[in-house]
Amino acid sequence: MKKQIAIIGGGAAGIFTAAHLLSFLPNAHISLFEKSSKLLEKVRISGGGRCNVTHACFEPKKLATHYPRGEKLLKNLFHHFQASDTVEWFTQRGVALKTESDGRMFPVTDDSETIIKAMLLACKSENFTIHYRSAITAIRKGSNGGIALQRGETVSVFDYVIVTTGGSPSEKGLQWLAVLGHQIVKPVPSLFTFNLSKPHAELMGVVAKQAQVRIQGFDFRSVGPVLFTHWGLSGPAVLRLSAFAARFLAAQNYQYDVHINWLGGLNDEEVRALLATQSAVKLKNQSFEHLPKRLWLFLLDRAEVNPELPWGDTPKKHKNRLVNILMDDCYPAKGKTTFKEEFVTAGGVSLQSIQQKTLESKSVSNLFFAGEVLDMDGVTGGFNFQAAWTTSYTVAKAIHQRETRSPSL
């Protein structure tokens, strides 16, 4: 009799899990339950419709540092399936990936449909059934070790169940898993831009390519491009900081002070030395590698220094003010804005509620989790998809090994 396996959720983790299960256990039957009428919607819209598949970081320990939550777990799992394995999986299915200057990897077609077609083709089998508009409302232990799933008035029993429902914006959306004995970490937003109390619309579109950003009261600094928007600050450095500070900012009710070192973390002595290299040049005409001219003129005005004077003739107290602005510029912020359509949450099923090597529930045998439903998330740049690919592979391999009595992971 065929093993019956259910997957709840038709996103990246759900489809990738199905693809691996169909490869590892070709005689099992996979039933996928998706509450909407479409599959892989987040894959479709990610990266502006190009799909940032993964990141060109091929060392497990280093790769894991890009995850504010789940680093330790993923570092171990990456030894079994990491970014290079993702590249190989898609390459074997005719999808070539390219690496951009910041390490993000996309299909060479720059079209997410390329990724979607490859994933769905890998799931093409008479042993794979998709149930659309089929929200699972309850899970409970069934007879003879099975797991019963309820959707509407229908109850079906499966040998294995994998939950891949993605992140939930609230604890209420995870209550159906909490009642089974799983600890739920309250979800809060991650990966968002900062809304300044006083936005600087005149700088909209300006990018400081190597700024250091921190939040007052939170001991973490993020270095990289910072972008001015019509509502505040965005860019890789801001998004990374928002991810690591997600819980801290939620506790502050999103009222916080953003501190920026516009020169990438240079100290007082280094900033003064840099300014002195052009000491005879009028301040307004000075130029710096990573500081756009429009931003430089804005900072001169913010420091209330005379842009017509060279650094050498600038009064000491004005010099001190300018150095302080360059090293530790501060902007009051209130609120956040979700980064594009790529909603990510910090929170979900606690990692303490699952077996670390297999991602199986500690409360219910043969119930597994993969993807963002877990309290595990990464910064922007392909890392959240990589976590989905890795956890999906881990679950599929664990079920395969259980069925074939192979050595454990």
Residue pairs with C-beta under 8 A, 6 or more apart in sequence:
2 27
2 28
2 29
2 127
3 25
3 27
3 28
3 29
3 159
3 160
3 403
4 28
4 29
4 31
4 157
4 158
4 159
4 160
5 21
5 25
5 28
5 29
5 30
5 31
5 158
5 159
5 160
5 161
5 162
5 399
6 30
6 31
6 32
6 33
6 147
6 149
6 156
6 158
6 160
6 161
6 162
7 14
7 17
7 18
7 30
7 31
7 32
7 33
7 161
7 162
7 164
8 14
8 32
8 33
8 136
8 149
8 161
8 162
8 163
8 164
8 165
9 32
9 33
9 34
9 163
9 164
9 165
9 166
9 371
9 373
10 32
10 33
10 34
10 36
10 38
10 39
10 40
10 130
11 39
11 40
11 41
11 42
11 43
11 164
11 165
11 166
11 371
11 388
12 40
12 42
12 43
12 371
12 385
12 388
12 389
12 392
13 164
13 166
13 370
13 371
13 372
13 373
13 388
13 391
13 392
14 32
14 34
14 39
14 162
14 164
14 370
14 371
14 392
15 32
15 39
15 40
15 119
15 120
15 123
16 119
16 388
16 389
16 392
16 393
17 162
17 164
17 370
17 392
17 395
17 396
18 30
18 32
18 123
18 128
19 119
19 122
19 123
20 392
20 393
20 396
20 397
21 28
21 30
21 396
21 399
21 400
22 28
22 30
22 122
22 123
22 125
22 127
22 128
23 122
23 396
24 396
24 397
24 399
24 400
25 399
25 400
25 403
26 125
26 127
27 127
28 127
28 403
29 127
29 128
29 129
30 123
30 125
30 127
30 128
30 129
31 129
31 131
31 156
31 158
32 128
32 129
32 130
32 131
33 131
33 134
33 135
33 136
33 149
33 151
34 130
34 131
34 132
34 133
34 134
35 133
35 134
35 135
35 136
36 132
36 133
37 132
37 133
38 132
39 116
39 120
39 130
40 116
40 119
40 120
42 166
42 341
42 342
43 51
43 112
43 115
43 116
43 119
43 385
44 51
44 112
44 113
44 116
45 112
45 340
45 341
45 342
46 52
46 112
46 341
46 342
46 385
47 104
47 106
47 112
48 340
49 111
49 112
50 106
50 107
50 110
50 111
50 112
51 106
51 107
51 111
51 112
51 114
51 115
51 385
52 104
52 105
52 106
52 381
52 382
52 385
53 86
53 90
53 97
53 105
53 106
53 107
53 115
53 382
53 385
54 83
54 86
54 87
54 97
54 105
54 382
54 383
54 385
54 386
54 389
55 63
55 66
55 83
55 103
55 104
55 105
55 381
55 382
55 383
55 386
56 83
56 99
56 103
56 104
56 105
57 63
57 66
57 83
57 103
58 82
58 83
58 84
60 75
60 78
60 79
60 82
61 75
63 74
63 75
63 78
63 82
63 83
63 383
63 386
64 71
64 72
64 74
64 75
64 78
65 71
66 378
66 379
66 381
66 383
67 74
67 376
67 377
67 378
67 379
67 383
67 387
68 190
68 243
68 244
68 246
68 346
68 377
68 378
68 379
69 346
69 375
69 376
69 377
70 351
70 374
70 375
70 376
70 377
70 378
70 387
73 351
73 356
73 376
74 376
74 387
74 390
76 356
76 357
77 390
77 391
77 394
78 390
80 390
80 393
80 394
80 397
80 409
81 389
81 390
81 393
81 394
82 386
82 390
83 105
83 386
85 389
85 393
86 386
86 389
87 97
87 105
89 389
90 96
90 97
90 107
90 115
90 118
91 97
93 118
93 121
93 122
94 118
95 107
95 114
95 115
95 118
96 107
96 108
97 105
97 106
97 107
97 108
98 105
98 106
98 107
98 108
99 105
100 106
102 236
102 381
103 381
103 382
104 381
104 382
105 382
107 114
107 115
131 151
134 151
135 151
136 149
136 150
136 151
136 176
137 150
137 151
137 152
137 176
138 149
138 150
138 176
139 147
139 148
139 149
139 150
139 161
139 176
139 177
139 180
139 364
139 367
140 147
140 148
140 150
140 180
141 147
141 148
141 364
142 148
142 157
142 158
143 157
145 159
145 365
145 366
146 157
146 158
146 159
146 366
147 157
147 158
147 159
147 160
147 161
147 364
147 366
147 367
148 155
148 156
148 157
148 158
149 155
149 156
149 157
149 158
149 161
159 366
160 366
160 367
160 368
160 399
161 366
161 367
161 368
162 367
162 368
162 369
162 370
162 395
163 177
163 349
163 367
163 368
163 369
163 370
163 373
164 369
164 370
164 371
164 373
164 392
165 371
165 373
166 371
166 372
166 373
167 187
167 343
167 344
167 345
167 347
167 348
167 372
167 373
167 377
168 174
168 187
168 345
168 347
168 348
168 373
169 187
169 189
169 343
169 345
170 187
171 178
171 184
171 186
171 187
173 187
174 184
174 187
174 348
174 349
174 373
175 184
177 184
177 349
177 373
178 184
180 361
180 363
180 364
180 367
181 353
181 362
181 363
181 364
182 349
182 350
182 353
182 361
182 363
183 349
183 350
183 352
183 353
184 347
184 348
184 349
184 350
185 346
185 347
185 348
185 349
185 350
185 375
186 347
187 345
187 346
187 347
187 348
188 246
188 247
188 250
188 345
188 346
188 347
189 246
189 250
189 336
189 338
189 343
189 344
189 345
189 346
190 242
190 243
190 246
190 344
190 345
190 346
190 377
191 239
191 242
191 243
191 338
191 339
191 342
191 343
191 344
191 377
191 379
191 380
192 239
192 242
192 336
192 337
192 338
192 339
193 229
193 231
193 232
193 233
193 234
193 238
193 239
193 242
193 336
193 337
193 339
194 232
194 233
194 234
194 238
194 242
194 258
194 331
194 333
194 336
195 231
195 232
195 254
195 333
195 334
195 335
195 336
195 337
196 231
196 232
196 233
196 258
196 331
196 332
196 333
196 334
197 331
197 332
197 333
197 334
198 331
198 332
199 229
199 230
199 231
199 232
200 228
200 298
201 230
202 298
203 228
203 294
203 295
203 298
204 228
204 229
204 230
205 227
205 228
206 227
206 228
206 292
206 294
206 295
207 225
207 226
207 227
207 228
207 235
207 292
208 225
208 226
208 260
208 262
208 290
208 291
208 292
208 295
209 225
209 290
210 223
210 224
210 225
210 263
210 264
210 289
210 290
211 223
211 224
211 225
211 226
211 237
211 260
211 261
211 262
211 263
211 264
211 290
212 221
212 222
212 223
212 237
212 260
212 261
212 264
212 265
213 221
213 222
213 223
213 226
213 233
213 237
213 238
213 241
213 258
213 259
213 260
213 261
214 220
214 221
214 222
214 241
214 258
214 259
215 241
215 245
215 248
215 249
215 256
215 257
215 258
215 259
216 256
216 257
216 258
216 259
216 330
217 248
217 252
217 256
218 245
218 248
218 249
220 241
220 244
220 245
221 241
221 265
222 237
222 238
222 240
222 241
222 244
223 237
223 264
223 265
224 235
224 236
224 237
224 240
225 235
225 236
225 237
226 233
226 234
226 235
226 237
226 238
226 260
227 233
227 234
227 235
227 238
228 234
228 295
231 337
232 333
232 337
233 258
233 331
233 333
234 339
236 380
236 381
239 339
239 379
239 380
240 379
240 380
242 249
242 336
243 344
243 346
243 377
243 378
243 379
243 380
244 379
246 346
247 346
249 256
249 336
254 333
254 334
254 335
254 336
255 333
255 334
256 332
256 333
256 334
257 330
257 331
257 332
257 333
258 330
258 331
258 332
258 333
259 328
259 329
259 330
260 328
260 329
260 330
260 331
261 326
261 327
261 328
261 329
262 291
262 295
262 299
262 325
262 326
262 329
263 270
263 271
263 274
263 288
263 290
263 291
263 326
263 327
264 290
266 274
266 326
266 327
267 327
268 323
268 327
271 323
271 326
271 327
272 319
272 323
274 288
275 286
275 311
275 319
275 322
275 323
276 311
276 312
278 286
278 287
278 310
278 311
279 310
279 311
279 312
280 310
280 312
281 310
281 311
282 307
282 308
282 309
282 310
283 300
283 305
283 306
283 307
283 308
283 309
283 310
283 311
283 314
283 322
284 297
284 300
284 307
284 308
286 296
286 311
287 293
287 296
288 296
297 307
299 322
299 325
299 326
299 329
300 307
300 322
301 307
302 325
302 329
303 318
303 321
303 322
303 324
303 325
304 318
304 321
305 314
305 318
305 319
305 321
305 322
306 314
306 318
311 319
314 322
339 380
342 380
342 384
344 372
344 377
344 384
345 372
345 377
346 375
346 377
347 375
348 372
348 373
348 374
348 375
348 376
349 369
349 373
349 374
349 375
350 375
351 374
351 375
351 376
353 361
353 362
353 363
354 360
354 361
354 362
354 369
354 374
355 361
355 362
357 394
357 398
357 408
357 409
358 368
358 394
358 395
358 398
358 408
358 409
359 368
359 369
359 370
359 374
359 391
359 394
359 395
359 398
360 366
360 367
360 368
360 398
361 367
361 368
361 369
368 395
368 398
368 399
369 391
369 395
370 388
370 391
370 392
370 394
370 395
371 387
371 388
371 391
371 392
372 384
372 387
372 388
374 391
376 387
376 391
377 384
377 387
378 384
378 386
378 387
394 409
397 409
398 409
400 406
401 407
401 408
401 409
